[in-house]
Amino acid sequence: MNTPQYTNTARWLACFAFALSLLTLGGCAGTTHPPLSAAEGLPPPHDYLIGPGDSVNIIVWRNPEVSMTVPVRPDGKITTPLVEDLPASGKTSSHLARDIEKALAKYIQEPIVTVIVTGFVGPYSEQIRVIGEAAKPQALPYRDEMTLMDVLIAVGGITDFAAGNKASIVRNVDGKQQQLGVRLNDLIKDGDISANVPMRPGDVLIIPESFF
């Protein structure tokens, strides 16, 4: 049986493959997608969720011997001297702290735990992926109030070969994938702030190559 972590990974790998298959189509003349408007508004704030690759600083009050910073493994779990293979991915820092307290209660009377997340990566399902003609294609951790401009700054803008105004965002809406058009040239070259649309967790930004 697949674990939830591997299921999420497989789902987003499939989304990534789907986005790649659209790259060449996106640069062809006449290819259009429903436009994504800045008027849509930002998604509601939500707590940061821990993901593989994050580091978590575990502080156990009055117990420095079991307080330490540990990485979240690729399988989404952490290991400390008294707690082995504890799932961490997809949890908030407070949720993980309560789980560690329950695990430590076998050895420490009424443990009080604080978890501080560093080295933010986030769960796969919430990462923003940028592929195609970006200067530095990569996956980015999602942040509250993140916009298209923030993403472009993080990836160093687009290349000279990009068809910026034919770029699109693949987005999961109510369990269905939608492809929405964005105007990168208007935003970067013309300074048209109306082209600066809000991003959502799990978005895939596709920047096709211009053939003309």
N, C-alpha and C positions, 0 to 999 in steps of 0.2 A: 504493500500500500504506500502511495506517495505521501510524504510529509507535506504540510501546508507550505513550508519554505520552498521545497523543490517544485511544488505545483505553481507557486507564484513565479518562480524563475522560468519555468517552462512557458508559462503564459506570456511573459514579457519578452522572452526570446522569440516567440512566435510573432509578437507585435513588431519586434525589431526586424525580423525577416520580411514581414509584410511591408514595412516602411522602405526597406531596401529595394523591394520589387517595384516601388512607385517612383524611385529616383529618376530613372530615365524618362518615364512618362511625364514627370513634372517639368522637364525642360523642353518639351515639345510645344510647338505653336498650337494655340487653341485649347490647351488643357487648362481648365478652370475648376476651382473648388468654391463652395459656399464661403463667403468672406467671414472672418472672425472679427468682431467689432470690439473696440475698447469699451464701449458702453455696456458690455456684458457684465462688467464688475468683477471684483476679486472674489475668490472662493472664501467661505467663512474660515476664520482662524482655527487652527487645530494644533494640538500638542505634538511636539516632535517625537517621532517614533524611531527607536534604535534599530540599526541595520548592521549586517555583516561588514566588517572593516572599521566600524566605530571603535573607539576606546572608551571604557567606562572606569571612572575613578570611584571605587567602593570605599566608603568611610564608615567604619563601625565604631560608634562612640565608646570610648574607654577600652577599646580592644585594637590597638595599633598593629598587633601581630597578624591580624586577619584583614587589615585595611590595605588596599593596594589598587593599582591601575592594571586592568587586564583588557586584552583585545576581544572583540566579538568575532568568533571564528566564522569561516565561510558557511558552516551549517547553522549559524545563528545562535550558537550557544556560548556560554562562558564557563570557565573553571577557576575556582579559588581553592586554597588549601582545605577548606571544610565543605565546600560546595562543588560538586562535579556535574558537568553537563547540564547546566541550568539554562533553559531557553531564555534568550534575551531579545531576539529580533522581533520587531513589531510591537514592542512594549514601550510605554513611556518610562522615564527615569523613576518616577514615583512607583509605578506598577512593579518595576524590577526590584526596587528597594524593598517593597513589601514581601515579594517572593523570597528575597535573600533573607529577610528577617525570619520567615517561616522555616527556611532550611537551617539557619543558624540556631534556632530555638532548641534544637536537639542537643546543642553543645554549650550555648551561652544563655544565661537567664535574661529574659526580656531584652534581646538585642535591639539597638536603635541604629538603623542604617540610612545613610544618605548616598545617592548615586549622582555623580556629575558626569555628563557625556562630553567627550572631547573628540577631535578628529572626525568631524561629522561626515558621514557618507549617506546614511539613511537606508531604509529597506528598498529592495529592487523595485517594488511596485510603485514607489513614490518618486523615484529618480527622474530627472528631466534628461532625455537623450537627444543629442544633436548629431546628425549625420549628414554627409554630403559635402558641399562646398563651404564649410566653415574653416576658418584658419586653424582651429584646434578642435576637431570633432571629439566629443567626450560625453560622459554621463555626469550630471551635476546633482547634488542634493537639493531637494525642493525647500524653499524658504517661504514663510508667510509673506504675502503681498509681492511675490516675485512676478516680474513682467518680462516681456519679450526683450526689452532693452537690457535688463539685467543678464539675461542668457547670452545675448550677443557680446556684451562686455566680457563675460567669463570665457567665451570661446575665441576672443580676439577678433570678432567681426567675421566678414565673409571674404572669400577669395575674389580675384579679378574675373574669374570664370563663372561666378555664380549668377543664376537667374533669380535675383533676390525677390522680385515681385511675383514670382511663380512658386515661392516657397509655401509650405503648408505645415500644419500641425495635425498629427494623428492623435486623437483624444478618445478615451473610453468614457462614454456617456451612457449611464444606466445599463452597463454590460455590453454595449454595442460600440464598435469603433466608428468614429466619424473623422473625415479629412476636411480640414477647414483652411482656407487660403489666408496668408498673411503677406504684408508688403514690406519686405526688408529694405529694398532700395529707397522707398519713400521715407522710411524711418531713419536710415543711416545717412543717405546722401542729401535728402531734402529737408530733414529735420521735422517731418510731419508727425507730431506727437499723437495724432489720432490713430496712427499705425502701431502704437505701443500697446499691445493687447495683454491682458493678464494671462499668466500661465497657471496650469493646474497640475497637481501631482500625477506623475506618470505620462505626461505629454512627451511626444516624439516630434522634434522639429526637423523637417526634411528640407534641405537646401539643394535644389537640383542644379546641374550644370547648364549653362546657356550654350545652345548649338548655333547661335546666330550672332 
